[in-house]
Amino acid sequence: MDGWESPHPPVALLTDRLVVLFPTLREHKCNWEYLGMEGSSPEESALEIGIQEFGGYEDIAHLVEHLVIDLQHSVAGMRLCSGVTCCYQDSRDRYDIFVESTDERTGRFAALLAVEVMNRFLTEGDIDLEYRKVIHFAKYLHRYSTFEIPREGLNEDARRLLGFLVRFNFLPTEAIY
């Protein structure tokens, strides 16, 4: 469309900034051609495409899908994961994102954190590096699921990290109260 500008920075620029928290983001592949868009066939070249950019708000929703996938890979060690972002026909600024998950807890955590990271990035222009600690702690707790969190004697940093994990539904509220 002539004269139309994208409502956000290009996906490549967003990815360059987000890779700080999502280290494998640049390795993601979109199979949208394989899935039948544009009437294409499942050729090998279609499977080599990075995160696709369409030029509208759908780029943000689609990038959130990839953040969820990356978080699940990071926390739960998922080797392969697929997702799809769907736009409503009558409301072009509303999207549903579907991402497979190994378990409900990790899926909820990944979805909530991905949305918060993207919202903060788009509204404030920065990435809170505290999230890196949250991701590492979630990964540790996922790996050592029998680990008991002491309720007393935690320093302020540990309590803040646990607060994040409760807010993102990775831990129950009683984990810190």
Contact map, one row per residue, 1 for C-alpha under 8 A:
111100000000000000000000000000000000000000000000000000000000000000000000000000000000000000000000000000000000000000000000000000000000000000000000000000000000000000000000000000000
111100000000000000000000000000000000000000000000000000000000000000000000000000000000000000000000000000000000000000000000000000000000000000000000000000000000000000000000000000000
111110000000000000000000000000000000000000000000000000000000000000000000000000000000000000000000000000000000000000000000000000000000000000000000000000000000000000000000000000000
111111000000000000000000000000000000000000000000000000000000000000000000000000000000000000000000000000000000000000000000000000000000000000000000000000000000000000000000000000000
001111100000000000000000000000000000000000000000000000000000000000000000000000000000000000000000000000000000000000000000000000000000000000000000000000000000000000000000000000000
000111111100000000000000000000000000000000000000000000110000000000000000000000000000000000000000000000000000000000000000000000000000000000000000000000000000000000000000000000000
000011111000000000000000000000000000000000000000000000111000000000000000000000000000000000000000000000000000000000000000000000000000000000000000000000000000000000000000000000000
000001111100000000000000000000000000000000000000000000011000000000000000000000000000000000000000000000000000000000000000000000000000000000000000000000000000000000000000000000000
000001111110110000000000000000000000000000000000000000000000000000000000000000000000000000000000000000000000000000000000000000000000000000000000000000000000000000000000000000000
000001011111110000000000000000000000000000000000000010100000000000000000000000000000000000000000000000000000000000000000000000000000000000000000000000000000000000000000000000000
000000001111111000000000000000000000000000000000001110000011001000000000000000000000000000000000000000000000000000000000000000000000000000000000000000000000000000000000000000000
000000000111111100000000000000000000000000000000000000000000000000000000000000000000000000000000000000000000000000000000000000000000000000000000000000000000000000000000000000000
000000001111111110000000000000000000000000000000000000000000000000000000000000000000000000000000000000000000000000000000000000000000000000000000000000000000000000000000000000000
000000001111111111000000000000000000000000000000000000000000000000000000000000000000000000000000000000000000000000000000000000000000000000000000000000000000000000000000000000000
000000000011111111100000110000000000000000000000000000000000000000000000000000000000000000000000000000000000000000000000000000000000000000000000000000000000000000000000000000000
000000000001111111110000000000000000000000000000000000000000000000000000000000000000000000000000000000000000000000000000000000000000000000000000000000000000000000000000000000000
000000000000111111110000000000000000000000000000000000000000000000000000000000000000000000000000000000000000000000000000000000000000000000000000000000000000000000000000000000000
000000000000011111111100100000000000000000000000000000000000000000000000000000000000000000000000000000000000000000000000000000100000000000000000000000000000000000000000000000000
000000000000001111111111110000000000000000000000000000000000000000000000000000000000000000000000000000000000000000000000000000000000000000000000000000000000000000000000000000000
000000000000000111111110000000000000000000000000000000000000000000000000000000000000000000000000000000000000000000000000000000000000000000000000000000000000000000000000000000000
000000000000000001111110000000000000000000000000000000000000000000000000000000000000000000000000000000000000000000000000000000001011000000000000000000000000000000000000000000000
000000000000000001111111100000000000000000000000000000000000000000100110000000000000000000000000000000000000000000000000000000000000000000000000000000000000000000000000000000000
000000000000000000111111110000000000000000000000000000000000000000000100000000000000000000000000000000000000000000000000000000000000000000000000000000000000000000000000000000000
000000000000000000100111111100000000000000000000000000000000000000000100000000000000000000000000000000000000000000000000000000000000000000000000000000000000000000000000000000000
000000000000001001100111111100000000000000000000000000000000000001100100000000000000000000000000000000000000000000000000000000000000000000000000000000000000000000000000000000000
000000000000001000100011111100000000000000000000011000000000000000000000000000000000000000000000000000000000000000000000000000000000000000000000000000000000000000000000000000000
000000000000000000000001111110000000000000000000010000000000000000000000000000000000000000000000000000000000000000000000000000000000000000000000000000000000000000000000000000000
000000000000000000000001111111000000000000000000011000000000000001000000000000000000000000000000000000000000000000000000000000000000000000000000000000000000000000000000000000000
000000000000000000000000001111100000000000000011111000000000000000000000000000000000000000000000000000000000000000000000000000000000000000000000000000000000000000000000000000000
000000000000000000000000000111110000000000000011111100000000000000000000000000000000000000000000000000000000000000000000000000000000000000000000000000000000000000000000000000000
000000000000000000000000000011111110000000000110100000000000000000000000000000000000000000000000000000000000000000000000000000000000000000000000000000000000000000000000000000000
000000000000000000000000000001111111100000000100000000000000000000000000000000000000000000000000000000000000000000000000000000000000000000000000000000000000000000000000000000000
000000000000000000000000000000111111111111000100000000000000000000000000000000000000000000000000000000000000000000000000000000000000000000000000000000000000000000000000000000000
000000000000000000000000000000111111100111100110000000000000000000000000000000000000000000000000000000000000000000000000000000000000000000000000000000000000000000000000000000000
000000000000000000000000000000111111100001000000000000000000000000000000000000000000000000000000000000000000000000000000000000000000000000000000000000000000000000000000000000000
000000000000000000000000000000011111111110000000000000000000000000000000000000000000000000000000000000000000000000000000000000000000000000000000000000000000000000000000000000000
000000000000000000000000000000011111111100000000000000000000000000000000000000000000000000000000000000000000000000000000000000000000000000000000000000000000000000000000000000000
000000000000000000000000000000001001111100000000000000000000000000000000000000000000000000000000000000000000000000000000000000000000000000000000000000000000000000000000000000000
000000000000000000000000000000001001111110000000000000000000000000000000000000000000000000000000000000000000000000000000000000000000000000000000000000000000000000000000000000000
000000000000000000000000000000001101111111000000000000000000000000000000000000000000000000000000000000000000000000000000000000000000000000000000000000000000000000000000000000000
000000000000000000000000000000001101001111100000000000000000000000000000000000000000000000000000000000000000000000000000000000000000000000000000000000000000000000000000000000000
000000000000000000000000000000001110000111110110000000000000000000000000000000000000000000000000000000000000000000000000000000000000000000000000000000000000000000000000000000000
000000000000000000000000000000000100000011111110000000000000000000000000000000000000000000000000000000000000000000000000000000000000000000000000000000000000000000000000000000000
000000000000000000000000000000000000000001111111000000000000000000000000000000000000000000000000000000000000000000000000000000000000000000000000000000000000000000000000000000000
000000000000000000000000000000000000000000111111100000000000000000000000000000000000000000000000000000000000000000000000000000000000000000000000000000000000000000000000000000000
000000000000000000000000000000111100000001111111100000000000000000000000000000000000000000000000000000000000000000000000000000000000000000000000000000000000000000000000000000000
000000000000000000000000000011100100000001111111100000000000000000000000000000000000000000000000000000000000000000000000000000000000000000000000000000000000000000000000000000000
000000000000000000000000000011000000000000011111110000000000000000000000000000000000000000000000000000000000000000000000000000000000000000000000000000000000000000000000000000000
000000000000000000000000000011100000000000001111111100000000000000000000000000000000000000000000000000000000000000000000000000000000000000000000000000000000000000000000000000000
000000000000000000000000011111000000000000000001111100000000000000000000000000000000000000000000000000000000000000000000000000000000000000000000000000000000000000000000000000000
000000000010000000000000010111000000000000000000111110000000001000000000000000000000000000000000000000000000000000000000000000000000000000000000000000000000000000000000000000000
000000000010000000000000000001000000000000000000111111000010000000000000000000000000000000000000000000000000000000000000000000000000000000000000000000000000000000000000000000000
000000000110000000000000000000000000000000000000001111100010000000000000000000000000000000000000000000000000000000000000000000000000000000000000000000000000000000000000000000000
000000000000000000000000000000000000000000000000000111110110000000000000000000000000000000000000000000000000000000000000000000000000000000000000000000000000000000000000000000000
000001100100000000000000000000000000000000000000000011111110000000000000000000000000000000000000000000000000000000000000000000000000000000000000000000000000000000000000000000000
000001110000000000000000000000000000000000000000000001111111000000000000000000000000000000000000000000000000000000000000000000000000000000000000000000000000000000000000000000000
000000110000000000000000000000000000000000000000000000111111100000000000000000000000000000001000000000000000000000000000000000000000000000000000000000000000000000000000000000000
000000000000000000000000000000000000000000000000000001111111110000000000000000000000101000001010000000000000000000000000000000000000000000000000000000000000000000000000000000000
000000000010000000000000000000000000000000000000000111111111111000000000000000000000000000000000000000000000000000000000000000000000000000000000000000000000000000000000000000000
000000000010000000000000000000000000000000000000000000011111111100000000000000000000000000000000000000000000000000000000000000000000000000000000000000000000000000000000000000000
000000000000000000000000000000000000000000000000000000001111111110000000000000000000100000000010100000000000000000000000000000000000000000000000000000000000000000000000000000000
000000000000000000000000000000000000000000000000000000000111111111000000000000000001100000000000100000000000000000000000000000000000000000000000000000000000000000000000000000000
000000000010000000000000000000000000000000000000001000000011111111100000000000000000000000000000000000000000000000000000000000000000000000000000000000000000000000000000000000000
000000000000000000000000000000000000000000000000000000000001111111110000000000000000000000000000000000000000000001100100000000000000000000000000000000000000000000000000000000000
000000000000000000000000000000000000000000000000000000000000111111111000000000000011100000000000111000000000000000000000000000000000000000000000000000000000000000000000000000000
000000000000000000000000100100000000000000000000000000000000011111111100000000000010000000000000000000000000000000000000000000000000000000000000000000000000000000000000000000000
000000000000000000000100100000000000000000000000000000000000001111111110000000000000000000000000000000000000010001000000000000000000000000000000000000000000000000000000000000000
000000000000000000000000000000000000000000000000000000000000000111111111000000000000000000000000001000000010011011000000000000000000000000000000000000000000000000000000000000000
000000000000000000000000000000000000000000000000000000000000000011111111100000001110000000000000001000000000010000000000000000000000000000000000000000000000000000000000000000000
000000000000000000000111100000000000000000000000000000000000000001111111110000000000000000000000000000000000000000000000000000000000000000000000000000000000000000000000000000000
000000000000000000000100000000000000000000000000000000000000000000111111111000000000000000000000000000000000010001000000000000000000001000000000000000000000000000000000000000000
000000000000000000000000000000000000000000000000000000000000000000011111111111000000000000000000000010000110010000000000000000000000000000000000000000000000000000000000000000000
000000000000000000000000000000000000000000000000000000000000000000001111111111111000000000000000000000000000000000000000000000000000000000000000000000000000000000000000000000000
000000000000000000000000000000000000000000000000000000000000000000000111111111000000000000000000000000000000000000000000000000000000001000100000000000000000000000000000000000000
000000000000000000000000000000000000000000000000000000000000000000000011111110000000000000000000000000000100000000000000000000000000001101110100000000000000000000000000000000000
000000000000000000000000000000000000000000000000000000000000000000000001111111000000000000000000000001000100000000000000000000000000000000100110000000000000000000000000000000000
000000000000000000000000000000000000000000000000000000000000000000000001111111100000000000000000000000000000000000000000000000000000000000000000000000000000000000000000000000000
000000000000000000000000000000000000000000000000000000000000000000000001110111111000000000000000000001000000000000000000000000000000000000000000000000000000000000000000000000000
000000000000000000000000000000000000000000000000000000000000000000000000100011111000000000000000000000000000000000000000000000000000000000000000000000000000000000000000000000000
000000000000000000000000000000000000000000000000000000000000000000000000100001111100000000000000000000000000000000000000000000000000000000000000000000000000000000000000000000000
000000000000000000000000000000000000000000000000000000000000000000001000100001111110000000000000001110000000000000000000000000000000000000000000000000000000000000000000000000000
000000000000000000000000000000000000000000000000000000000000000000001000000000011111000000000000001100000000000000000000000000000000000000000000000000000000000000000000000000000
000000000000000000000000000000000000000000000000000000000000000011001000000000001111100000000000111100000000000000000000000000000000000000000000000000000000000000000000000000000
000000000000000000000000000000000000000000000000000000000000010010000000000000000111110000000000111000000000000000000000000000000000000000000000000000000000000000000000000000000
000000000000000000000000000000000000000000000000000000000100110010000000000000000011111000000011110000000000000000000000000000000000000000000000000000000000000000000000000000000
000000000000000000000000000000000000000000000000000000000000000000000000000000000001111100000011100000000000000000000000000000000000000000000000000000000000000000000000000000000
000000000000000000000000000000000000000000000000000000000100000000000000000000000000111110111111000000000000000000000000000000000000000000000000000000000000000000000000000000000
000000000000000000000000000000000000000000000000000000000000000000000000000000000000011111111110000000000000000000000000000000000000000000000000000000000000000000000000000000000
000000000000000000000000000000000000000000000000000000000000000000000000000000000000001111110000000000000000000000000000000000000000000000000000000000000000000000000000000000000
000000000000000000000000000000000000000000000000000000000000000000000000000000000000000111110000000000000000000000000000000000000000000000000000000000000000000000000000000000000
000000000000000000000000000000000000000000000000000000000000000000000000000000000000001111111100000000000000000000000000000000000000000000000000000000000000000000000000000000000
000000000000000000000000000000000000000000000000000000000000000000000000000000000000001111111110000000000000000000000000000000000000000000000000000000000000000000000000000000000
000000000000000000000000000000000000000000000000000000001100000000000000000000000000001100111110000000000000000000000000000000000000000000000000000000000000000000000000000000000
000000000000000000000000000000000000000000000000000000000000000000000000000000000000001100111111000000000000000000000000000000000000000000000000000000000000000000000000000000000
000000000000000000000000000000000000000000000000000000000100100000000000000000000000111100011111100000000000000000000000000000000000000000000000000000000000000000000000000000000
000000000000000000000000000000000000000000000000000000000000000000000000000000000000111000000111110000000000000000000000000000000000000000000000000000000000000000000000000000000
000000000000000000000000000000000000000000000000000000000000110010000000000000000011110000000011111000000000000000000000000000000000000000000000000000000000000000000000000000000
000000000000000000000000000000000000000000000000000000000000000010000000000000000011100000000001111100000000000000000000000000000000000000000000000000000000000000000000000000000
000000000000000000000000000000000000000000000000000000000000000010011000000000001111000000000000111110000000000000000000000000000000000000000000000000000000000000000000000000000
000000000000000000000000000000000000000000000000000000000000000000000000000000001110000000000000011111000010000000000000000000000000000000000000000000000000000000000000000000000
000000000000000000000000000000000000000000000000000000000000000000000001000000001000000000000000001111110110000000000000000000000000000000000000000000000000000000000000000000000
000000000000000000000000000000000000000000000000000000000000000000000000000101000000000000000000000111110110000000000000000000000000000000000000000000000000000000000000000000000
000000000000000000000000000000000000000000000000000000000000000000000000000000000000000000000000000011111110000000000000000000000000000000000000000000000000000000000000000000000
000000000000000000000000000000000000000000000000000000000000000000000000000000000000000000000000000011111111000000000000000000000000000000000000000000000000000000000000000000000
000000000000000000000000000000000000000000000000000000000000000000000000000000000000000000000000000000111111100000000000000000000000000000000000000000000000000000000000110000000
000000000000000000000000000000000000000000000000000000000000000000000001001100000000000000000000000011111111110000000000000000000000000000000000000000000000000000000000010000000
000000000000000000000000000000000000000000000000000000000000000000010001000000000000000000000000000111111111111000000000000000000000000000000000000000000000000000000000000000000
000000000000000000000000000000000000000000000000000000000000000000000000000000000000000000000000000000011111111100000000000000000000000000000000000000000000000000000001110000000
000000000000000000000000000000000000000000000000000000000000000000000000000000000000000000000000000000001111111110000000000000000000000000000000000000000000000000001001110000000
000000000000000000000000000000000000000000000000000000000000000000111011000000000000000000000000000000000111111111000000000000000000000000000000000000000000000000000001000000000
000000000000000000000000000000000000000000000000000000000000000000010000000000000000000000000000000000000011111111100000000000000000000000000000000000000000000000000000000000000
000000000000000000000000000000000000000000000000000000000000000000000000000000000000000000000000000000000001111111110000000000000000000000000000000000000000000000000001000000000
000000000000000000000000000000000000000000000000000000000000000000010000000000000000000000000000000000000000111111111000000000000000000000000000000000000000000000000001000000000
000000000000000000000000000000000000000000000000000000000000000100110010000000000000000000000000000000000000011111111100000000000000000000000000000000000000000000000000000000000
000000000000000000000000000000000000000000000000000000000000000100000000000000000000000000000000000000000000001111111110000000000000000000000000000000000000000000000000000000000
000000000000000000000000000000000000000000000000000000000000000000000000000000000000000000000000000000000000000111111111000000000000000000000000000000000000000000000000000000000
000000000000000000000000000000000000000000000000000000000000000000000000000000000000000000000000000000000000000011111111100000110000000000000000000000000000000000000000000000000
000000000000000000000000000000000000000000000000000000000000000100000000000000000000000000000000000000000000000001111111110000000000000000000000000000000000000000000000000000000
000000000000000000000000000000000000000000000000000000000000000000000000000000000000000000000000000000000000000000111111111000000000000000000000000000000000000000000000000000000
000000000000000000000000000000000000000000000000000000000000000000000000000000000000000000000000000000000000000000011111111111100000000000000000000000000000000000000000000000000
000000000000000000000000000000000000000000000000000000000000000000000000000000000000000000000000000000000000000000001111111111100000000000000000000000000000000000000000000000000
000000000000000000000000000000000000000000000000000000000000000000000000000000000000000000000000000000000000000000000111111111000000000000000000000000000000000000000000000000000
000000000000000000000000000000000000000000000000000000000000000000000000000000000000000000000000000000000000000000000011111110000000000000000000000000000000000000000000000000000
000000000000000000000000000000000000000000000000000000000000000000000000000000000000000000000000000000000000000000000001111111000000000000000000000000000000000000000000000000000
000000000000000000000000000000000000000000000000000000000000000000000000000000000000000000000000000000000000000000000001111111100000000000000000000000000000000000000000000000000
000000000000000000000000000000000000000000000000000000000000000000000000000000000000000000000000000000000000000000000001110111110000000000000000000000000000000000000000000000000
000000000000000001000000000000000000000000000000000000000000000000000000000000000000000000000000000000000000000000001001100011111000000000000000000000000000000000000000000000000
000000000000000000000000000000000000000000000000000000000000000000000000000000000000000000000000000000000000000000001000000001111110000000000000000000000000000000000000000000000
000000000000000000001000000000000000000000000000000000000000000000000000000000000000000000000000000000000000000000000000000000111111100000000000000000000000000000000000000000000
000000000000000000000000000000000000000000000000000000000000000000000000000000000000000000000000000000000000000000000000000000011111110000000000000000000000000000000000000000000
000000000000000000001000000000000000000000000000000000000000000000000000000000000000000000000000000000000000000000000000000000011111111000000000000000000000000000000000000000000
000000000000000000001000000000000000000000000000000000000000000000000000000000000000000000000000000000000000000000000000000000001111111100000000000000000000000000000000000000000
000000000000000000000000000000000000000000000000000000000000000000000000000000000000000000000000000000000000000000000000000000001111111110000000000000000000000010000000000000000
000000000000000000000000000000000000000000000000000000000000000000000000000000000000000000000000000000000000000000000000000000000111111111000000000000000000000010011000000000000
000000000000000000000000000000000000000000000000000000000000000000000010011000000000000000000000000000000000000000000000000000000011111111100000000000000000000000000000000000000
000000000000000000000000000000000000000000000000000000000000000000000000001000000000000000000000000000000000000000000000000000000001111111110000000000000000000000000000000000000
000000000000000000000000000000000000000000000000000000000000000000000000000000000000000000000000000000000000000000000000000000000000111111111000000000000000000010000000000000000
000000000000000000000000000000000000000000000000000000000000000000000000001000000000000000000000000000000000000000000000000000000000011111111100000000000000000000001000010000000
000000000000000000000000000000000000000000000000000000000000000000000000011100000000000000000000000000000000000000000000000000000000001111111110000000000000000000000000000000000
000000000000000000000000000000000000000000000000000000000000000000000000001000000000000000000000000000000000000000000000000000000000000111111111000000000000000000000000000000000
000000000000000000000000000000000000000000000000000000000000000000000000000000000000000000000000000000000000000000000000000000000000000011111111101000000000000000000000000000000
000000000000000000000000000000000000000000000000000000000000000000000000001100000000000000000000000000000000000000000000000000000000000001111111100000000000000000000000000000000
000000000000000000000000000000000000000000000000000000000000000000000000000100000000000000000000000000000000000000000000000000000000000000111111100000000000000000000000000000000
000000000000000000000000000000000000000000000000000000000000000000000000000000000000000000000000000000000000000000000000000000000000000000011111111000000000000000000000000000000
000000000000000000000000000000000000000000000000000000000000000000000000000000000000000000000000000000000000000000000000000000000000000000001111111000000000000000000000000000000
000000000000000000000000000000000000000000000000000000000000000000000000000000000000000000000000000000000000000000000000000000000000000000000001111100000000000000000000000000000
000000000000000000000000000000000000000000000000000000000000000000000000000000000000000000000000000000000000000000000000000000000000000000001001111110000000000000000000000000000
000000000000000000000000000000000000000000000000000000000000000000000000000000000000000000000000000000000000000000000000000000000000000000000000011111000000000000000000000000000
000000000000000000000000000000000000000000000000000000000000000000000000000000000000000000000000000000000000000000000000000000000000000000000000001111100000000000000000000000100
000000000000000000000000000000000000000000000000000000000000000000000000000000000000000000000000000000000000000000000000000000000000000000000000000111111100000000000000000000000
000000000000000000000000000000000000000000000000000000000000000000000000000000000000000000000000000000000000000000000000000000000000000000000000000011111100000000000000000000111
000000000000000000000000000000000000000000000000000000000000000000000000000000000000000000000000000000000000000000000000000000000000000000000000000001111100000000000000000000000
000000000000000000000000000000000000000000000000000000000000000000000000000000000000000000000000000000000000000000000000000000000000000000000000000001111110000000000000000000000
000000000000000000000000000000000000000000000000000000000000000000000000000000000000000000000000000000000000000000000000000000000000000000000000000001111111011000000000000000000
000000000000000000000000000000000000000000000000000000000000000000000000000000000000000000000000000000000000000000000000000000000000000000000000000000001111111000000000000000000
000000000000000000000000000000000000000000000000000000000000000000000000000000000000000000000000000000000000000000000000000000000000000000000000000000000111111100000000000000000
000000000000000000000000000000000000000000000000000000000000000000000000000000000000000000000000000000000000000000000000000000000000000000000000000000000011111110000000000000000
000000000000000000000000000000000000000000000000000000000000000000000000000000000000000000000000000000000000000000000000000000000000000000000000000000000111111111000000000000000
000000000000000000000000000000000000000000000000000000000000000000000000000000000000000000000000000000000000000000000000000000000000000000000000000000000111111111100000000000010
000000000000000000000000000000000000000000000000000000000000000000000000000000000000000000000000000000000000000000000000000000000000000000000000000000000001111111110000000000000
000000000000000000000000000000000000000000000000000000000000000000000000000000000000000000000000000000000000000000000000000000000000110010000000000000000000111111111000000000000
000000000000000000000000000000000000000000000000000000000000000000000000000000000000000000000000000000000000000000000000000000000000000000000000000000000000011111111100001000110
000000000000000000000000000000000000000000000000000000000000000000000000000000000000000000000000000000000000000000000000000000000000000000000000000000000000001111111110000000010
000000000000000000000000000000000000000000000000000000000000000000000000000000000000000000000000000000000000000000000000000000000000010000000000000000000000000111111111000000000
000000000000000000000000000000000000000000000000000000000000000000000000000000000000000000000000000000000000100000000000000000000000010001000000000000000000000011111111111000000
000000000000000000000000000000000000000000000000000000000000000000000000000000000000000000000000000000000000000000000000000000000000000000000000000000000000000001111111111110100
000000000000000000000000000000000000000000000000000000000000000000000000000000000000000000000000000000000000000000000000000000000000000000000000000000000000000000111111110000000
000000000000000000000000000000000000000000000000000000000000000000000000000000000000000000000000000000000001110110000000000000000000000000000000000000000000000000011111111000000
000000000000000000000000000000000000000000000000000000000000000000000000000000000000000000000000000000001001100000000000000000000000000000000000000000000000000000001111111100000
000000000000000000000000000000000000000000000000000000000000000000000000000000000000000000000000000000001101100000000000000000000000000001000000000000000000000000001111111100000
000000000000000000000000000000000000000000000000000000000000000000000000000000000000000000000000000000000000000000000000000000000000000000000000000000000000000001001101111110100
000000000000000000000000000000000000000000000000000000000000000000000000000000000000000000000000000000000000000000000000000000000000000000000000000000000000000000000100111111100
000000000000000000000000000000000000000000000000000000000000000000000000000000000000000000000000000000000000000000000000000000000000000000000000000000000000000000000100001111111
000000000000000000000000000000000000000000000000000000000000000000000000000000000000000000000000000000000000000000000000000000000000000000000000000000000000000000000000000111111
000000000000000000000000000000000000000000000000000000000000000000000000000000000000000000000000000000000000000000000000000000000000000000000000000010100000000001000100001111111
000000000000000000000000000000000000000000000000000000000000000000000000000000000000000000000000000000000000000000000000000000000000000000000000000000100000001001100000000011111
000000000000000000000000000000000000000000000000000000000000000000000000000000000000000000000000000000000000000000000000000000000000000000000000000000100000000000000000000011111
